[in-house]
Structure formats: C-alpha cells, structure tokens
Amino acid sequence: MRTNLFELLLLILLTIFCLGCNNDVDEQEPLSDFKVLPRISLNGNDIKLKNDSVLYDPRNIQVFDSLAICYDNNGYTAFSIINLNDGSLIRRFAQTGNGKNQYNINSLNLNRINKEKRHFTLYETSALHRFFKFDLDSLIKNVNYNPKLISTLPPEFTFLEPTLLSDSIITGNISFSKLDSKVIGRFNVITQKLITSVDLTMPKNDIFKEYYDRDNIGWTKSALGGKLVVRPNGNEIANFSARGALFQIFNINSNATRLVKEKLYYLPSFKIMDLGHGVVKSKFTAANRYGFNNIAATNDFIFTLFNGKPSETRESSALSSNIILVYDWNGNPVKQIILDKDCYQIAIDPQNPKILYALTAFKNIGIRKFLLDKSNGG
C-alpha cells in the first residue's frame, strides 16, 4: 500500500514538472537564453550639449560618424542633427505642413541605407505614404536642399521601419495588410508591386489562435511592431518586436528571402474591439508586455535593448531599460550588457562600431556614449 502511494505521489510530481517544462503552455523569457553567458556592466559618459535647446524631446537616434540624427519633434520640425564632438546643434529639418518639402511629422520614420555612409531615408507611415532619400552632406550645406522622392507607396499596406536595398526596391516589415500572413515585404517602385515572404511565427499552443484568423492577422502584425536593422556588410536583416518578444533573421538576395532563424518568446496580449459605425481598434490588455525597445547592429552582432515590462506600467521608466541582449547574425545569444543608466534608444555607427550611443531617459534627457571592445560585444 505504501509503495503504491509513493508511486502515485512520484507520478504527480513528475507530471507537474513536465507541465512546467512544456513550452507549448509557458511563455519563455529572452533573459533565460543568457543565464550561462557573460554578463558585463558598462559605464558611459554623457555627451555635453551646448545648451538646453539643442534637444527638445528626442525619441529615436541614428549615428553617422560624428553626427547624430534624432527624431526630436517640437511641433514644427521633426529632426535634429547634433555634432557629437562638441554637442552643438547643426540644424533641424523636416518641417510640418502640406507644402513642398513639408511632411506629416508625427508619422515619420528615419532609417539608414545599408552600405551608404552618408545617406538615409524618410518614410511617412501615414498619408501620403511617401518614401524619400536624403544626402546628409547636402542637407547640412544647403538650407533649401530637396531630397529625392523614391516613391509614394499605395495605402493598401504599411511598412514599419523600411529600408532601401536599392533605388528600386524598398524592403520592410509589413503592418496593417490583409494580403496574407507574411511579415516581410519587398516593394518594387518601378512595377509598383509588393512581393511578400516569410510567415509570421505561430505559437505551438492555441491560446492565441484567434490572432491568426484572416481578419485579425493585420492587427497582430501591427501589435508586434517590428524593429528592423540591416547587417552593414551583408545581406541579412533582423526583425525584433517592440511588443511581445519575437525575433526573426532573414537573408535577402536579389531572388528570394530566406529565414535564417526565428524565436517567439511571448506574444503581445490585446483585444480587438468593434466600436460600431465601421470603427475597429485594438487595445492592449493588462497582461501585455513590451519586447525590444530598439536594435542596432555591427557586422558581427545585433544589439537589442530589451524591456520586458508590462505596458500598463505607469512609472516614467516603463519605456526605458538598461539591459542589452547581444545576438550574432545566426540568432545565437552571445552576451548580456548592463548599462549604468536607463535609456530608451540605442545606436551604433557601422563606420565606428566600437562606440554605442544611447538616448537617456526622461528627466535626464541626453545622449550617452559607451565604449565597446572585444570583451563586451564590440
């Protein structure tokens, strides 16, 4: 009798243990992939700005050698160019309005162009959905500089942080499109055709099954909010989600898009609400968590600023983090870096990959500089 009771208890314990290890039920944590890997603390130095008016409210940063371009919407212009050597403001650009060289500045996305040192793109995620190419040096020298209009994209789909692989191909993460369940699109500006590839990752359990219904797939892609970065001297693109925790790494050549690796840690949690009169919106639930605030890359590594906090966190620190998870371009975890201050955006200039720049958060808004080397991920 005692033997049977002991065996029964052992069976129950084994069942509980197996359920705890079941990846089909439990969410995974990105940090768990880094438990046995190096954990490095990194101290930085603030870039001393000339005065308080150099930056208004920066929300994003890209670095070109000694110049930083920040999305710094002051209600009149969208971007500020900062000299990182002396902390001076070089100029502001992208004026709001409907006239020539004016933009919907609340919907602008800036991205660098792979293998071009001094060029970048601007994309309006809202109407008119225009995609421009800028020459940084000409922009600085000429106050009346006109960027090159690459294309006005059709409204049937929206790109998230698209990149220009050539003057005729725009590649990006697709949001708000019911074309299919694909997450990566390549838009040919000559033929005006969109080619999609690589399916959105599906979880192994059925908890989020409704997210993948035909009518909901666009909302799911939008809720994830992918962050894209291109390998500086390669054909790879990394996509890390801003909400939920998902990453996908692709190899893109002239003929096809190949998935190198993907991993779904956890999905965003939201409800789709029909408000009547043809109005539908999504609302994040209390269980929803942020994923990766943004990413930066060198030719060897992908640096991800991991958040992981509930999106309903009310403190000002909800959108900031000091945790950088470093992956290689095969999707393997490499190192964890802990910054000495919270930040909400990071950037690395491919021309000087030993320096990481960060926008420090909220009360102490500014740009902080961290030195990377071979021992900490550089």
C-alpha positions as CSV (number, residue, x, y, z in Angstrom):
1,M,0.0,0.0,0.0
2,R,2.8,2.4,0.9
3,T,4.6,1.5,-2.3
4,N,1.5,2.3,-4.4
5,L,1.1,5.6,-2.6
6,F,4.7,6.5,-3.1
7,E,4.5,5.7,-6.8
8,L,1.3,7.8,-7.1
9,L,3.0,10.8,-5.5
10,L,6.0,10.4,-7.7
11,L,3.8,10.3,-10.8
12,I,2.0,13.5,-9.7
13,L,5.4,15.3,-9.1
14,L,6.7,14.2,-12.5
15,T,3.5,15.4,-14.2
16,I,3.8,18.8,-12.5
17,F,7.5,19.0,-13.5
18,C,6.7,18.1,-17.1
19,L,3.9,20.7,-17.3
20,G,6.4,23.3,-16.0
21,C,8.8,22.4,-18.8
22,N,6.1,22.4,-21.5
23,N,7.0,25.2,-23.9
24,D,3.6,24.9,-25.5
25,V,2.0,26.3,-22.3
26,D,4.5,28.6,-20.7
27,E,5.9,31.8,-22.1
28,Q,9.7,32.0,-22.4
29,E,11.9,34.8,-21.3
30,P,14.6,36.2,-23.5
31,L,16.8,36.6,-20.4
32,S,16.7,32.8,-19.9
33,D,18.8,32.4,-23.1
34,F,21.6,34.4,-21.5
35,K,21.8,32.8,-18.0
36,V,25.1,31.0,-18.6
37,L,26.6,33.6,-20.9
38,P,28.8,36.5,-19.9
39,R,27.1,39.4,-18.1
40,I,29.0,42.7,-18.5
41,S,28.5,46.0,-16.8
42,L,29.2,49.1,-18.9
43,N,29.7,52.7,-17.8
44,G,29.3,55.6,-20.1
45,N,29.8,59.3,-20.4
46,D,27.3,61.9,-21.3
47,I,27.8,64.0,-24.5
48,K,27.9,67.5,-23.2
49,L,25.3,69.6,-25.2
50,K,26.0,73.2,-25.9
51,N,22.7,74.3,-24.2
52,D,19.3,73.0,-23.2
53,S,17.8,74.0,-26.5
54,V,19.9,71.5,-28.6
55,L,17.4,68.7,-28.0
56,Y,13.7,69.1,-27.4
57,D,12.2,65.6,-26.8
58,P,14.3,63.0,-28.7
59,R,12.7,59.6,-29.3
60,N,15.0,58.0,-31.7
61,I,18.6,58.2,-32.8
62,Q,20.8,57.2,-35.8
63,V,24.5,57.9,-35.9
64,F,26.6,58.8,-38.9
65,D,30.3,59.0,-37.9
66,S,30.4,62.1,-35.6
67,L,26.8,63.2,-36.3
68,A,23.6,62.1,-34.6
69,I,20.2,62.5,-36.2
70,C,17.4,62.4,-33.6
71,Y,13.7,62.2,-34.1
72,D,13.0,65.3,-32.0
73,N,9.5,66.6,-32.8
74,N,9.0,70.1,-31.4
75,G,5.7,70.6,-33.3
76,Y,7.4,72.5,-36.1
77,T,10.2,70.3,-37.3
78,A,10.7,66.6,-36.8
79,F,14.5,66.0,-36.7
80,S,17.7,67.5,-35.1
81,I,21.2,66.9,-36.3
82,I,23.8,67.0,-33.5
83,N,27.6,67.2,-33.7
84,L,28.7,64.6,-31.2
85,N,32.2,66.0,-30.9
86,D,31.1,69.4,-29.4
87,G,27.4,68.9,-28.6
88,S,26.2,71.6,-30.9
89,L,23.0,71.7,-32.9
90,I,23.8,71.7,-36.7
91,R,20.3,72.1,-37.9
92,R,16.7,71.0,-37.7
93,F,14.8,69.6,-40.7
94,A,11.5,68.1,-41.9
95,Q,9.0,70.9,-41.4
96,T,5.4,70.2,-40.7
97,G,2.8,71.1,-43.3
98,N,1.4,70.2,-46.7
99,G,3.7,72.2,-48.9
100,K,6.9,71.5,-50.8
101,N,9.5,69.8,-48.5
102,Q,6.9,69.6,-45.7
103,Y,5.7,66.4,-44.0
104,N,3.3,64.7,-41.7
105,I,5.9,64.9,-39.0
106,N,4.0,62.8,-36.5
107,S,4.4,59.7,-38.7
108,L,8.0,60.0,-40.0
109,N,10.4,57.1,-39.8
110,L,14.2,57.6,-40.5
111,N,16.4,54.7,-41.5
112,R,20.0,54.5,-42.7
113,I,20.8,52.9,-46.1
114,N,23.0,49.8,-46.0
115,K,26.5,50.3,-47.4
116,E,26.0,54.0,-48.0
117,K,27.8,56.0,-45.3
118,R,26.1,59.4,-45.7
119,H,22.6,58.7,-46.9
120,F,19.3,57.9,-45.2
121,T,15.6,57.5,-45.9
122,L,12.4,59.1,-44.5
123,Y,9.1,57.3,-44.7
124,E,5.6,58.6,-43.8
125,T,3.7,55.8,-42.2
126,S,0.5,57.9,-42.7
127,A,-0.8,59.6,-45.8
128,L,0.8,60.5,-48.1
129,H,3.0,57.4,-47.5
130,R,6.0,59.0,-49.3
131,F,9.5,57.5,-49.2
132,F,12.4,59.9,-49.6
133,K,16.2,59.5,-49.9
134,F,18.4,62.1,-48.3
135,D,22.1,63.0,-48.8
136,L,23.3,64.1,-45.3
137,D,26.1,66.3,-46.5
138,S,23.9,68.2,-49.0
139,L,21.2,68.6,-46.3
140,I,23.8,70.2,-43.9
141,K,25.3,72.5,-46.5
142,N,22.1,73.7,-48.3
143,V,19.2,75.0,-46.3
144,N,17.0,74.7,-49.4
145,Y,18.0,71.1,-50.1
146,N,15.4,68.9,-51.8
147,P,15.5,65.1,-51.1
148,K,14.9,62.5,-53.8
149,L,11.3,61.1,-53.8
150,I,11.8,57.4,-54.3
151,S,8.1,56.5,-54.3
152,T,4.6,57.2,-53.0
153,L,3.5,53.9,-51.6
154,P,0.0,52.6,-52.1
155,P,-2.3,52.8,-48.9
156,E,-3.2,49.0,-49.0
157,F,-0.3,48.2,-46.7
158,T,2.0,50.0,-44.2
159,F,5.7,49.4,-43.7
160,L,7.4,49.5,-40.3
161,E,10.9,51.0,-40.5
162,P,11.5,50.1,-44.2
163,T,15.0,50.1,-45.7
164,L,16.2,50.9,-49.1
165,L,18.2,48.0,-50.6
166,S,18.5,49.7,-54.0
167,D,16.8,52.7,-55.6
168,S,14.1,50.4,-56.9
169,I,13.5,48.0,-54.0
170,I,12.0,49.0,-50.6
171,T,12.1,46.2,-48.0
172,G,10.4,46.3,-44.7
173,N,8.2,44.7,-42.0
174,I,4.6,44.8,-43.2
175,S,1.8,46.0,-40.9
176,F,-1.9,46.5,-41.4
177,S,-2.2,44.4,-44.5
178,K,-4.7,41.7,-45.1
179,L,-2.8,40.5,-48.1
180,D,-1.5,37.4,-46.2
181,S,0.2,36.4,-43.0
182,K,3.7,37.4,-44.3
183,V,5.8,39.8,-42.3
184,I,8.5,40.9,-44.8
185,G,7.7,42.7,-48.0
186,R,9.7,43.9,-50.9
187,F,8.1,46.8,-52.9
188,N,9.3,47.4,-56.5
189,V,9.0,51.1,-57.1
190,I,9.2,50.6,-60.9
191,T,6.5,47.9,-61.2
192,Q,4.6,49.2,-58.1
193,K,4.2,45.6,-56.9
194,L,4.6,44.2,-53.5
195,I,6.1,40.7,-53.0
196,T,5.7,39.2,-49.6
197,S,7.7,36.4,-47.9
198,V,8.2,34.6,-44.6
199,D,5.2,33.8,-42.5
200,L,4.5,35.4,-39.1
201,T,5.7,33.0,-36.4
202,M,2.9,30.9,-34.8
203,P,2.9,29.7,-31.2
204,K,2.7,26.0,-30.6
205,N,-0.4,26.3,-28.3
206,D,-3.9,27.5,-29.2
207,I,-4.1,30.4,-26.6
208,F,-3.5,33.0,-29.4
209,K,-5.2,31.1,-32.2
210,E,-7.7,34.0,-32.9
211,Y,-4.7,36.3,-33.6
212,Y,-4.0,34.3,-36.7
213,D,-7.5,34.4,-38.2
214,R,-7.6,36.1,-41.6
215,D,-9.5,39.1,-40.2
216,N,-7.0,39.6,-37.3
217,I,-3.6,38.9,-38.8
218,G,-3.1,42.5,-39.7
219,W,-3.8,43.6,-36.1
220,T,-1.3,41.0,-34.8
221,K,1.5,42.3,-37.1
222,S,0.7,45.9,-36.0
223,A,0.7,45.0,-32.3
224,L,4.1,43.3,-32.6
225,G,5.6,46.5,-34.1
226,G,8.8,45.1,-35.6
227,K,12.2,46.9,-35.4
228,L,14.4,46.3,-38.4
229,V,18.2,46.5,-38.8
230,V,20.4,45.6,-41.7
231,R,23.8,43.9,-41.5
232,P,26.2,46.6,-42.5
233,N,28.3,44.4,-44.9
234,G,25.9,41.6,-45.6
235,N,22.5,40.6,-47.0
236,E,20.9,39.8,-43.6
237,I,18.0,41.7,-41.9
238,A,17.0,41.3,-38.3
239,N,13.4,41.9,-37.1
240,F,12.8,42.2,-33.3
241,S,9.3,43.0,-32.0
242,A,8.5,46.1,-29.8
243,R,5.7,44.4,-28.0
244,G,5.7,40.7,-27.3
245,A,9.1,39.2,-27.7
246,L,9.8,37.8,-31.2
247,F,12.8,37.9,-33.4
248,Q,13.4,36.7,-37.0
249,I,16.6,37.0,-39.0
250,F,16.4,36.8,-42.8
251,N,18.9,36.6,-45.7
252,I,17.8,38.7,-48.6
253,N,19.3,38.4,-52.1
254,S,18.0,39.5,-55.5
255,N,15.8,36.4,-55.9
256,A,14.4,35.4,-52.6
257,T,14.1,35.9,-48.9
258,R,15.3,33.0,-46.7
259,L,14.6,32.7,-43.0
260,V,17.9,32.1,-41.0
261,K,16.4,31.8,-37.6
262,E,13.3,32.8,-35.6
263,K,12.2,32.6,-32.0
264,L,9.0,33.5,-30.3
265,Y,9.4,34.1,-26.6
266,Y,5.9,35.6,-25.9
267,L,3.2,37.4,-28.0
268,P,1.6,40.7,-27.2
269,S,-1.7,40.5,-25.4
270,F,-4.6,42.5,-26.9
271,K,-8.3,42.6,-27.7
272,I,-9.9,43.7,-31.0
273,M,-12.8,46.0,-30.3
274,D,-15.7,46.8,-32.7
275,L,-16.8,50.3,-31.7
276,G,-19.6,50.4,-34.3
277,H,-20.1,52.5,-37.4
278,G,-17.2,50.7,-39.1
279,V,-14.7,51.7,-36.4
280,V,-12.4,48.9,-35.1
281,K,-9.4,49.3,-32.8
282,S,-7.1,47.2,-30.7
283,K,-6.5,47.6,-27.0
284,F,-3.6,46.0,-25.1
285,T,-4.7,44.0,-22.0
286,A,-3.1,44.2,-18.5
287,A,-1.1,41.2,-19.4
288,N,0.7,42.8,-22.3
289,R,4.4,43.3,-22.1
290,Y,6.9,45.3,-24.1
291,G,9.6,43.5,-26.0
292,F,12.7,45.1,-27.6
293,N,12.7,48.9,-27.5
294,N,15.0,49.0,-30.5
295,I,18.1,47.4,-32.0
296,A,21.4,48.4,-33.5
297,A,24.0,46.3,-35.4
298,T,27.6,45.8,-36.3
299,N,28.8,43.3,-38.9
300,D,29.3,40.7,-36.2
301,F,26.5,41.3,-33.7
302,I,22.9,42.5,-33.1
303,F,22.5,44.7,-30.0
304,T,18.9,44.7,-28.7
305,L,17.6,47.0,-25.9
306,F,15.3,44.6,-24.1
307,N,12.4,46.0,-22.0
308,G,10.0,43.2,-20.8
309,K,7.9,45.4,-18.6
310,P,4.1,45.4,-18.6
311,S,2.8,48.1,-21.0
312,E,0.5,49.4,-18.2
313,T,3.4,50.4,-16.0
314,R,2.7,53.9,-15.0
315,E,6.2,55.0,-13.9
316,S,8.3,57.0,-16.4
317,S,10.7,54.1,-16.5
318,A,8.2,51.9,-18.4
319,L,9.7,52.7,-21.8
320,S,13.3,52.6,-20.7
321,S,15.8,49.8,-19.9
322,N,19.5,49.3,-19.2
323,I,19.6,45.7,-20.5
324,I,21.2,45.0,-23.8
325,L,21.0,41.4,-25.2
326,V,23.6,40.7,-27.8
327,Y,22.9,38.1,-30.6
328,D,25.0,37.0,-33.5
329,W,23.7,37.0,-37.1
330,N,22.7,33.4,-36.8
331,G,20.4,34.3,-33.9
332,N,22.6,32.8,-31.2
333,P,22.7,34.6,-27.8
334,V,26.2,35.9,-27.1
335,K,26.3,38.3,-24.2
336,Q,24.3,40.4,-21.8
337,I,25.4,44.1,-21.3
338,I,24.1,46.1,-18.3
339,L,24.3,49.9,-18.8
340,D,24.9,52.2,-15.9
341,K,21.9,54.3,-16.8
342,D,18.4,53.6,-18.2
343,C,17.9,54.6,-21.8
344,Y,15.2,54.1,-24.4
345,Q,17.0,54.1,-27.7
346,I,20.5,52.9,-28.8
347,A,22.5,53.4,-32.0
348,I,25.9,52.2,-33.4
349,D,27.6,53.7,-36.4
350,P,28.8,50.9,-38.7
351,Q,31.8,53.2,-39.5
352,N,32.8,53.2,-35.9
353,P,31.4,50.0,-34.3
354,K,33.3,50.3,-31.1
355,I,31.0,53.1,-29.8
356,L,27.4,52.6,-28.7
357,Y,25.2,55.7,-28.3
358,A,22.1,55.9,-26.2
359,L,19.3,58.3,-25.6
360,T,19.0,58.6,-21.8
361,A,15.5,58.6,-20.4
362,F,13.1,61.3,-19.4
363,K,14.3,63.6,-16.5
364,N,17.9,63.4,-17.7
365,I,17.3,63.6,-21.5
366,G,20.5,63.5,-23.5
367,I,23.0,61.3,-25.4
368,R,25.3,58.9,-23.6
369,K,28.4,57.3,-25.1
370,F,29.6,53.8,-24.2
371,L,32.9,52.2,-25.5
372,L,32.6,48.7,-26.7
373,D,35.5,46.3,-27.2
374,K,36.1,42.6,-27.9
375,S,35.4,41.7,-24.3
376,N,31.9,43.3,-24.1
377,G,30.5,42.7,-27.6
378,G,32.3,45.1,-29.8
